[in-house]
């Protein structure tokens, strides 16, 4: 999966599935856009997320400290790393599990619903097409898979 597509899916997941606050979504989006700009500056705009290495992330950390108009604090630099960590955990859980195909199918369903409804995905539409499977308590682990209707 290309970085840009993964970034968009992650932000949508934060908004619609995890129901994060608009400020969190805004901050994570800003941080990942900055990482995308950095990748473009390296001529790696078409980078697959599987090719995102520790060296790239470490170099990005140095880049954000040096490229800022005014020096950023260590706390701000750490906030970028927290965003990247959350992004990578999302990718690991949603796309790198034994349920990879289900996760990709759910993303396709989600993106199609978003396209049909002019950027909005209503839970009433989503719930008919995708089922949520919980392992343990709902906050512990969940995965999504298309329902029979969603697979059509």
N, CA, C and O atoms as a DFTB+ gen file, in Angstrom:
608 C
 N C O
     1  1       0.848      -1.174       0.000
     2  2       0.000       0.000       0.000
     3  2       0.893       1.236       0.000
     4  3       1.866       1.312       0.751
     5  1       0.556       2.189      -0.839
     6  2       1.312       3.430      -0.918
     7  2       1.106       4.255       0.348
     8  3       0.048       4.199       0.974
     9  1       2.126       5.017       0.714
    10  2       2.077       5.814       1.934
    11  2       0.871       6.743       1.948
    12  3       0.163       6.828       2.951
    13  1       0.634       7.436       0.845
    14  2      -0.472       8.398       0.782
    15  2      -1.815       7.718       1.048
    16  3      -2.637       8.235       1.804
    17  1      -2.036       6.556       0.423
    18  2      -3.290       5.821       0.635
    19  2      -3.418       5.365       2.082
    20  3      -4.496       5.435       2.671
    21  1      -2.322       4.901       2.644
    22  2      -2.336       4.450       4.038
    23  2      -2.605       5.612       4.983
    24  3      -3.326       5.459       5.968
    25  1      -2.029       6.775       4.689
    26  2      -2.248       7.972       5.514
    27  2      -3.719       8.351       5.518
    28  3      -4.291       8.617       6.575
    29  1      -4.329       8.376       4.352
    30  2      -5.747       8.735       4.244
    31  2      -6.607       7.720       4.977
    32  3      -7.537       8.101       5.688
    33  1      -6.316       6.439       4.819
    34  2      -7.079       5.394       5.501
    35  2      -6.943       5.504       7.017
    36  3      -7.913       5.319       7.753
    37  1      -5.741       5.803       7.470
    38  2      -5.500       5.948       8.913
    39  2      -6.308       7.106       9.495
    40  3      -6.929       6.964      10.548
    41  1      -6.301       8.239       8.820
    42  2      -7.039       9.411       9.310
    43  2      -8.539       9.113       9.304
    44  3      -9.248       9.480      10.241
    45  1      -9.016       8.457       8.264
    46  2     -10.434       8.061       8.231
    47  2     -10.759       7.090       9.362
    48  3     -11.823       7.183       9.974
    49  1      -9.858       6.169       9.637
    50  2     -10.044       5.204      10.720
    51  2     -10.115       5.917      12.067
    52  3     -10.948       5.586      12.911
    53  1      -9.231       6.900      12.259
    54  2      -9.266       7.682      13.505
    55  2     -10.614       8.376      13.665
    56  3     -11.194       8.394      14.751
    57  1     -11.101       8.945      12.565
    58  2     -12.333       9.728      12.612
    59  2     -13.566       8.850      12.786
    60  3     -14.391       9.104      13.663
    61  1     -13.693       7.830      11.966
    62  2     -14.951       7.090      11.910
    63  2     -14.994       5.845      12.783
    64  3     -16.056       5.490      13.292
    65  1     -13.879       5.186      12.963
    66  2     -13.871       3.944      13.735
    67  2     -13.488       4.203      15.186
    68  3     -14.175       3.752      16.103
    69  1     -12.397       4.926      15.394
    70  2     -11.922       5.187      16.752
    71  2     -12.598       6.403      17.388
    72  3     -12.507       6.602      18.599
    73  1     -13.274       7.215      16.573
    74  2     -14.007       8.382      17.063
    75  2     -13.104       9.323      17.879
    76  3     -13.489       9.805      18.944
    77  1     -11.906       9.570      17.357
    78  2     -10.973      10.481      18.023
    79  2     -11.445      11.922      17.851
    80  3     -12.222      12.227      16.947
    81  1     -10.976      12.790      18.712
    82  2     -11.393      14.187      18.673
    83  2     -10.874      14.843      17.393
    84  3      -9.862      14.413      16.839
    85  1     -11.568      15.887      16.926
    86  2     -11.097      16.594      15.729
    87  2      -9.686      17.152      15.882
    88  3      -8.939      17.210      14.905
    89  1      -9.314      17.559      17.080
    90  2      -7.955      18.090      17.305
    91  2      -6.902      16.993      17.138
    92  3      -5.838      17.231      16.567
    93  1      -7.202      15.794      17.636
    94  2      -6.274      14.671      17.468
    95  2      -6.128      14.339      15.989
    96  3      -5.022      14.150      15.483
    97  1      -7.257      14.271      15.313
    98  2      -7.245      13.984      13.884
    99  2      -6.443      15.042      13.122
   100  3      -5.656      14.710      12.235
   101  1      -6.645      16.300      13.466
   102  2      -5.935      17.399      12.819
   103  2      -4.427      17.299      13.050
   104  3      -3.638      17.466      12.121
   105  1      -4.037      17.026      14.292
   106  2      -2.609      16.929      14.611
   107  2      -1.971      15.739      13.907
   108  3      -0.900      15.877      13.316
   109  1      -2.606      14.576      13.959
   110  2      -2.048      13.401      13.305
   111  2      -1.952      13.625      11.800
   112  3      -0.966      13.238      11.172
   113  1      -2.966      14.243      11.229
   114  2      -2.949      14.522       9.799
   115  2      -1.803      15.461       9.438
   116  3      -1.093      15.229       8.460
   117  1      -1.624      16.507      10.216
   118  2      -0.545      17.467       9.981
   119  2       0.822      16.777      10.071
   120  3       1.696      17.023       9.239
   121  1       1.004      15.927      11.065
   122  2       2.288      15.231      11.232
   123  2       2.561      14.280      10.067
   124  3       3.681      14.220       9.560
   125  1       1.547      13.545       9.648
   126  2       1.758      12.596       8.552
   127  2       1.933      13.317       7.213
   128  3       2.656      12.831       6.344
   129  1       1.283      14.467       7.038
   130  2       1.516      15.262       5.831
   131  2       2.954      15.776       5.796
   132  3       3.575      15.830       4.734
   133  1       3.470      16.146       6.946
   134  2       4.865      16.595       7.030
   135  2       5.807      15.435       6.664
   136  3       6.801      15.638       5.966
   137  1       5.493      14.234       7.134
   138  2       6.298      13.059       6.766
   139  2       6.181      12.797       5.267
   140  3       7.171      12.459       4.618
   141  1       4.993      12.947       4.721
   142  2       4.814      12.761       3.281
   143  2       5.623      13.797       2.496
   144  3       6.241      13.462       1.485
   145  1       5.623      15.052       2.956
   146  2       6.441      16.086       2.310
   147  2       7.917      15.712       2.352
   148  3       8.650      15.918       1.385
   149  1       8.342      15.160       3.484
   150  2       9.735      14.721       3.616
   151  2      10.040      13.604       2.610
   152  3      11.092      13.612       1.972
   153  1       9.132      12.659       2.473
   154  2       9.333      11.565       1.514
   155  2       9.398      12.104       0.089
   156  3      10.186      11.617      -0.721
   157  1       8.585      13.095      -0.219
   158  2       8.619      13.721      -1.550
   159  2       9.969      14.392      -1.772
   160  3      10.527      14.319      -2.867
   161  1      10.495      15.045      -0.739
   162  2      11.802      15.697      -0.870
   163  2      12.923      14.692      -1.125
   164  3      13.969      15.047      -1.668
   165  1      12.703      13.446      -0.735
   166  2      13.678      12.369      -0.984
   167  2      13.403      11.633      -2.290
   168  3      14.058      10.635      -2.592
   169  1      12.434      12.124      -3.069
   170  2      11.967      11.449      -4.286
   171  2      11.417      10.061      -3.985
   172  3      11.600       9.126      -4.765
   173  1      10.741       9.936      -2.847
   174  2      10.128       8.667      -2.456
   175  2       8.622       8.857      -2.256
   176  3       8.034       8.278      -1.343
   177  1       8.006       9.670      -3.116
   178  2       6.586       9.980      -2.968
   179  2       5.707       8.746      -3.182
   180  3       4.585       8.693      -2.678
   181  1       6.197       7.773      -3.911
   182  2       5.439       6.552      -4.174
   183  2       5.872       5.394      -3.271
   184  3       5.686       4.226      -3.615
   185  1       6.443       5.723      -2.130
   186  2       6.954       4.713      -1.207
   187  2       5.823       3.834      -0.671
   188  3       4.774       4.335      -0.265
   189  1       6.045       2.528      -0.675
   190  2       5.119       1.604      -0.031
   191  2       5.386       1.642       1.466
   192  3       6.530       1.784       1.897
   193  1       4.317       1.514       2.261
   194  2       4.506       1.579       3.707
   195  2       5.402       0.454       4.206
   196  3       6.044       0.589       5.248
   197  1       5.451      -0.644       3.479
   198  2       6.323      -1.753       3.865
   199  2       7.796      -1.360       3.787
   200  3       8.643      -1.987       4.422
   201  1       8.101      -0.315       3.002
   202  2       9.477       0.133       2.810
   203  2       9.870       1.278       3.736
   204  3      10.968       1.823       3.615
   205  1       8.994       1.645       4.649
   206  2       9.290       2.697       5.623
   207  2      10.244       2.103       6.666
   208  3       9.875       1.187       7.400
   209  1      11.457       2.625       6.723
   210  2      12.488       2.049       7.595
   211  2      12.748       2.938       8.803
   212  3      12.335       4.097       8.847
   213  1      13.434       2.374       9.769
   214  2      13.836       3.130      10.951
   215  2      14.746       4.289      10.563
   216  3      14.662       5.365      11.155
   217  1      15.605       4.085       9.585
   218  2      16.494       5.153       9.127
   219  2      15.686       6.321       8.575
   220  3      16.004       7.475       8.860
   221  1      14.657       6.046       7.797
   222  2      13.818       7.118       7.249
   223  2      13.145       7.887       8.386
   224  3      13.107       9.118       8.367
   225  1      12.618       7.171       9.367
   226  2      11.940       7.823      10.500
   227  2      12.930       8.656      11.313
   228  3      12.622       9.786      11.693
   229  1      14.113       8.109      11.581
   230  2      15.125       8.867      12.331
   231  2      15.585      10.103      11.565
   232  3      15.757      11.175      12.147
   233  1      15.784       9.947      10.256
   234  2      16.163      11.097       9.436
   235  2      15.048      12.139       9.398
   236  3      15.315      13.339       9.348
   237  1      13.800      11.674       9.422
   238  2      12.666      12.596       9.461
   239  2      12.672      13.398      10.755
   240  3      12.391      14.596      10.751
   241  1      12.987      12.747      11.840
   242  2      13.045      13.452      13.136
   243  2      14.077      14.591      13.076
   244  3      13.819      15.690      13.565
   245  1      15.224      14.327      12.486
   246  2      16.250      15.360      12.319
   247  2      15.734      16.455      11.371
   248  3      15.942      17.644      11.612
   249  1      15.073      16.043      10.311
   250  2      14.525      16.981       9.322
   251  2      13.535      17.961       9.952
   252  3      13.602      19.160       9.684
   253  1      12.623      17.466      10.783
   254  2      11.626      18.377      11.372
   255  2      12.266      19.368      12.335
   256  3      11.794      20.495      12.487
   257  1      13.337      18.940      12.979
   258  2      14.038      19.860      13.883
   259  2      14.776      20.946      13.097
   260  3      14.828      22.097      13.529
   261  1      15.344      20.584      11.945
   262  2      16.142      21.530      11.166
   263  2      15.298      22.393      10.228
   264  3      15.658      23.537       9.951
   265  1      14.177      21.856       9.737
   266  2      13.416      22.577       8.715
   267  2      12.405      23.565       9.291
   268  3      11.820      24.349       8.544
   269  1      12.196      23.542      10.581
   270  2      11.221      24.447      11.191
   271  2      11.708      25.887      11.126
   272  3      12.904      26.160      11.227
   273  1      10.746      26.815      10.952
   274  2      11.090      28.241      10.898
   275  2      11.705      28.696      12.210
   276  3      12.660      29.471      12.229
   277  1      11.149      28.207      13.295
   278  2      11.745      28.457      14.604
   279  2      12.005      27.083      15.230
   280  3      11.282      26.133      14.929
   281  1      12.986      26.960      16.066
   282  2      13.321      25.648      16.640
   283  2      12.120      25.017      17.363
   284  3      11.422      25.674      18.135
   285  1      11.906      23.740      17.093
   286  2      10.824      23.052      17.787
   287  2      11.394      22.344      19.013
   288  3      12.566      21.972      19.054
   289  1      10.549      22.174      19.981
   290  2      10.993      21.545      21.226
   291  2      11.085      20.028      21.056
   292  3      10.562      19.456      20.100
   293  1      11.747      19.416      21.988
   294  2      11.834      17.963      22.019
   295  2      10.440      17.360      22.177
   296  3      10.134      16.311      21.610
   297  1       9.602      18.042      22.957
   298  2       8.230      17.576      23.169
   299  2       7.453      17.522      21.848
   300  3       6.717      16.568      21.595
   301  1       7.620      18.540      21.016
   302  2       6.949      18.566      19.714
   303  2       7.498      17.471      18.809
   304  3       6.735      16.784      18.129
   305  1       8.808      17.307      18.797
   306  2       9.424      16.245      17.997
   307  2       8.914      14.876      18.453
   308  3       8.672      13.995      17.628
   309  1       8.754      14.703      19.760
   310  2       8.216      13.441      20.281
   311  2       6.766      13.236      19.866
   312  3       6.343      12.101      19.644
   313  1       5.996      14.322      19.757
   314  2       4.606      14.205      19.312
   315  2       4.555      13.654      17.887
   316  3       3.672      12.860      17.564
   317  1       5.487      14.065      17.040
   318  2       5.572      13.502      15.692
   319  2       5.832      11.995      15.753
   320  3       5.222      11.219      15.018
   321  1       6.737      11.598      16.632
   322  2       7.072      10.182      16.739
   323  2       5.874       9.371      17.286
   324  3       5.666       8.222      16.895
   325  1       5.106       9.974      18.178
   326  2       3.910       9.313      18.704
   327  2       2.911       9.085      17.565
   328  3       2.295       8.023      17.477
   329  1       2.759      10.075      16.708
   330  2       1.874       9.939      15.550
   331  2       2.345       8.807      14.648
   332  3       1.548       7.971      14.222
   333  1       3.639       8.784      14.358
   334  2       4.174       7.737      13.476
   335  2       4.004       6.367      14.118
   336  3       3.665       5.400      13.436
   337  1       4.235       6.278      15.419
   338  2       4.047       4.996      16.113
   339  2       2.592       4.531      16.004
   340  3       2.340       3.359      15.724
   341  1       1.638       5.434      16.223
   342  2       0.220       5.078      16.119
   343  2      -0.123       4.639      14.697
   344  3      -0.875       3.686      14.495
   345  1       0.431       5.337      13.726
   346  2       0.218       4.999      12.321
   347  2       0.738       3.593      12.013
   348  3       0.055       2.805      11.359
   349  1       1.935       3.285      12.480
   350  2       2.519       1.967      12.230
   351  2       1.755       0.862      12.958
   352  3       1.597      -0.235      12.422
   353  1       1.284       1.139      14.167
   354  2       0.474       0.153      14.890
   355  2      -0.830      -0.111      14.148
   356  3      -1.286      -1.252      14.061
   357  1      -1.423       0.950      13.616
   358  2      -2.644       0.804      12.819
   359  2      -2.384      -0.110      11.636
   360  3      -3.146      -1.042      11.381
   361  1      -1.305       0.160      10.914
   362  2      -0.983      -0.661       9.746
   363  2      -0.760      -2.112      10.138
   364  3      -1.216      -3.032       9.458
   365  1      -0.061      -2.300      11.231
   366  2       0.215      -3.658      11.691
   367  2      -1.073      -4.396      12.035
   368  3      -1.257      -5.548      11.642
   369  1      -1.961      -3.733      12.767
   370  2      -3.196      -4.389      13.201
   371  2      -4.187      -4.598      12.063
   372  3      -4.829      -5.645      11.978
   373  1      -4.310      -3.617      11.203
   374  2      -5.344      -3.679      10.173
   375  2      -4.901      -4.376       8.894
   376  3      -5.709      -5.028       8.233
   377  1      -3.636      -4.248       8.541
   378  2      -3.217      -4.728       7.238
   379  2      -2.170      -5.835       7.254
   380  3      -1.907      -6.436       6.213
   381  1      -1.578      -6.117       8.384
   382  2      -0.510      -7.107       8.421
   383  2      -0.872      -8.336       9.248
   384  3       0.011      -9.060       9.709
   385  1      -2.136      -8.566       9.432
   386  2      -2.575      -9.703      10.222
   387  2      -3.059     -10.806       9.311
   388  3      -3.027     -10.682       8.087
   389  1      -3.503     -11.874       9.915
   390  2      -4.068     -12.949       9.119
   391  2      -5.385     -12.519       8.474
   392  3      -5.913     -13.217       7.609
   393  1      -5.914     -11.368       8.896
   394  2      -7.162     -10.849       8.354
   395  2      -6.907      -9.732       7.352
   396  3      -7.759      -8.864       7.161
   397  1      -5.758      -9.746       6.721
   398  2      -5.360      -8.668       5.823
   399  2      -6.404      -8.438       4.732
   400  3      -6.762      -7.293       4.455
   401  1      -6.889      -9.492       4.119
   402  2      -7.854      -9.333       3.028
   403  2      -9.148      -8.701       3.529
   404  3      -9.721      -7.847       2.852
   405  1      -9.617      -9.115       4.716
   406  2     -10.821      -8.511       5.286
   407  2     -10.608      -7.023       5.531
   408  3     -11.483      -6.210       5.233
   409  1      -9.450      -6.668       6.071
   410  2      -9.160      -5.260       6.350
   411  2      -9.130      -4.450       5.053
   412  3      -9.686      -3.354       4.991
   413  1      -8.487      -4.986       4.027
   414  2      -8.436      -4.283       2.750
   415  2      -9.827      -4.157       2.136
   416  3     -10.160      -3.116       1.570
   417  1     -10.650      -5.218       2.242
   418  2     -12.019      -5.166       1.731
   419  2     -12.833      -4.105       2.471
   420  3     -13.612      -3.378       1.856
   421  1     -12.652      -4.016       3.795
   422  2     -13.370      -3.013       4.583
   423  2     -12.954      -1.601       4.183
   424  3     -13.785      -0.695       4.130
   425  1     -11.671      -1.418       3.903
   426  2     -11.214      -0.107       3.447
   427  2     -11.821       0.249       2.093
   428  3     -12.180       1.401       1.854
   429  1     -11.935      -0.741       1.209
   430  2     -12.573      -0.495      -0.081
   431  2     -14.038      -0.116       0.099
   432  3     -14.526       0.815      -0.541
   433  1     -14.742      -0.842       0.977
   434  2     -16.148      -0.534       1.266
   435  2     -16.255       0.876       1.830
   436  3     -17.096       1.665       1.399
   437  1     -15.403       1.182       2.788
   438  2     -15.423       2.492       3.425
   439  2     -15.197       3.600       2.399
   440  3     -15.928       4.590       2.380
   441  1     -14.196       3.434       1.556
   442  2     -13.881       4.458       0.561
   443  2     -15.007       4.607      -0.458
   444  3     -15.287       5.719      -0.908
   445  1     -15.653       3.508      -0.827
   446  2     -16.781       3.578      -1.757
   447  2     -17.961       4.298      -1.114
   448  3     -18.606       5.121      -1.762
   449  1     -18.252       4.001       0.149
   450  2     -19.324       4.708       0.853
   451  2     -19.020       6.201       0.934
   452  3     -19.901       7.040       0.751
   453  1     -17.782       6.508       1.205
   454  2     -17.360       7.910       1.305
   455  2     -17.564       8.615      -0.037
   456  3     -18.012       9.761      -0.085
   457  1     -17.232       7.921      -1.115
   458  2     -17.395       8.490      -2.454
   459  2     -18.884       8.695      -2.782
   460  3     -19.270       9.740      -3.306
   461  1     -19.701       7.705      -2.474
   462  2     -21.133       7.769      -2.769
   463  2     -21.807       8.896      -1.994
   464  3     -22.686       9.575      -2.526
   465  1     -21.403       9.099      -0.748
   466  2     -22.072      10.057       0.134
   467  2     -21.287      11.363       0.296
   468  3     -21.372      12.017       1.335
   469  1     -20.531      11.735      -0.726
   470  2     -19.816      13.026      -0.740
   471  2     -18.934      13.245       0.486
   472  3     -18.983      14.306       1.109
   473  1     -18.140      12.256       0.826
   474  2     -17.176      12.408       1.908
   475  2     -17.681      12.022       3.279
   476  3     -16.934      12.108       4.254
   477  1     -18.924      11.599       3.381
   478  2     -19.487      11.219       4.673
   479  2     -19.773       9.719       4.690
   480  3     -20.224       9.155       3.693
   481  1     -19.512       9.093       5.806
   482  2     -19.853       7.693       5.980
   483  2     -20.744       7.598       7.208
   484  3     -20.308       7.841       8.333
   485  1     -21.978       7.246       6.975
   486  2     -22.946       7.145       8.062
   487  2     -22.850       5.767       8.685
   488  3     -22.713       4.767       7.980
   489  1     -22.922       5.715       9.991
   490  2     -22.803       4.422      10.681
   491  2     -23.906       3.465      10.256
   492  3     -23.693       2.252      10.242
   493  1     -25.085       3.986       9.907
   494  2     -26.176       3.109       9.468
   495  2     -25.818       2.403       8.159
   496  3     -26.219       1.258       7.950
   497  1     -25.080       3.062       7.286
   498  2     -24.635       2.421       6.044
   499  2     -23.490       1.450       6.304
   500  3     -23.472       0.338       5.775
   501  1     -22.533       1.882       7.125
   502  2     -21.345       1.094       7.435
   503  2     -21.724      -0.203       8.149
   504  3     -21.193      -1.266       7.828
   505  1     -22.642      -0.117       9.118
   506  2     -22.999      -1.270       9.953
   507  2     -23.635      -2.391       9.144
   508  3     -23.519      -3.556       9.523
   509  1     -24.299      -2.073       8.048
   510  2     -24.925      -3.108       7.221
   511  2     -23.906      -3.878       6.388
   512  3     -24.132      -5.031       6.022
   513  1     -22.801      -3.237       6.098
   514  2     -21.819      -3.819       5.182
   515  2     -20.612      -4.446       5.866
   516  3     -19.904      -5.261       5.275
   517  1     -20.383      -4.057       7.121
   518  2     -19.195      -4.522       7.826
   519  2     -19.577      -4.933       9.244
   520  3     -20.325      -4.231       9.924
   521  1     -19.061      -6.068       9.679
   522  2     -19.298      -6.478      11.063
   523  2     -18.010      -6.298      11.865
   524  3     -16.903      -6.435      11.344
   525  1     -18.188      -5.989      13.140
   526  2     -17.066      -5.793      14.046
   527  2     -16.978      -7.007      14.953
   528  3     -17.964      -7.400      15.576
   529  1     -15.807      -7.593      15.023
   530  2     -15.589      -8.773      15.856
   531  2     -14.651      -8.380      16.980
   532  3     -13.539      -7.908      16.743
   533  1     -15.113      -8.580      18.210
   534  2     -14.331      -8.209      19.380
   535  2     -13.667      -9.443      19.971
   536  3     -14.249     -10.527      20.008
   537  1     -12.454      -9.256      20.423
   538  2     -11.732     -10.296      21.138
   539  2     -11.469      -9.729      22.527
   540  3     -10.723      -8.759      22.662
   541  1     -12.058     -10.307      23.548
   542  2     -11.944      -9.739      24.888
   543  2     -12.921      -8.593      25.028
   544  3     -13.974      -8.589      24.391
   545  1     -12.593      -7.648      25.833
   546  2     -13.439      -6.476      25.984
   547  2     -13.374      -5.647      24.710
   548  3     -12.375      -5.707      23.994
   549  1     -14.420      -4.873      24.408
   550  2     -14.419      -4.100      23.161
   551  2     -13.206      -3.208      22.971
   552  3     -12.800      -2.975      21.832
   553  1     -12.624      -2.711      24.020
   554  2     -11.474      -1.826      23.844
   555  2     -10.167      -2.595      23.659
   556  3      -9.145      -1.998      23.323
   557  1     -10.187      -3.905      23.872
   558  2      -8.953      -4.680      23.779
   559  2      -8.497      -4.891      22.340
   560  3      -7.430      -4.421      21.945
   561  1      -9.293      -5.584      21.576
   562  2      -8.903      -5.914      20.219
   563  2     -10.158      -6.067      19.391
   564  3     -11.105      -6.739      19.797
   565  1     -10.161      -5.451      18.248
   566  2     -11.304      -5.610      17.358
   567  2     -10.800      -5.688      15.935
   568  3      -9.759      -5.132      15.584
   569  1     -11.561      -6.387      15.136
   570  2     -11.251      -6.430      13.717
   571  2     -12.553      -6.313      12.953
   572  3     -13.633      -6.551      13.492
   573  1     -12.436      -5.950      11.713
   574  2     -13.602      -5.722      10.884
   575  2     -13.561      -6.677       9.713
   576  3     -12.501      -6.970       9.161
   577  1     -14.732      -7.154       9.347
   578  2     -14.822      -7.997       8.154
   579  2     -16.111      -7.673       7.437
   580  3     -17.112      -7.330       8.067
   581  1     -16.092      -7.780       6.128
   582  2     -17.311      -7.499       5.361
   583  2     -18.400      -8.527       5.696
   584  3     -18.114      -9.708       5.893
   585  1     -19.646      -8.060       5.756
   586  2     -20.776      -8.976       5.905
   587  2     -21.045      -9.606       4.543
   588  3     -20.385      -9.270       3.561
   589  1     -22.005     -10.509       4.483
   590  2     -22.351     -11.122       3.199
   591  2     -22.807     -10.062       2.190
   592  3     -22.489     -10.152       1.004
   593  1     -23.543      -9.073       2.661
   594  2     -23.992      -7.984       1.777
   595  2     -22.788      -7.160       1.321
   596  3     -22.713      -6.770       0.155
   597  1     -21.859      -6.896       2.216
   598  2     -20.687      -6.090       1.889
   599  2     -19.762      -6.746       0.890
   600  3     -19.045      -6.051       0.169
   601  1     -19.758      -8.063       0.829
   602  2     -18.870      -8.784      -0.095
   603  2     -19.372      -8.754      -1.529
   604  3     -18.618      -9.030      -2.461
   605  1     -20.625      -8.425      -1.703
   606  2     -21.216      -8.452      -3.059
   607  2     -20.617      -7.357      -3.918
   608  3     -20.983      -7.218      -5.085
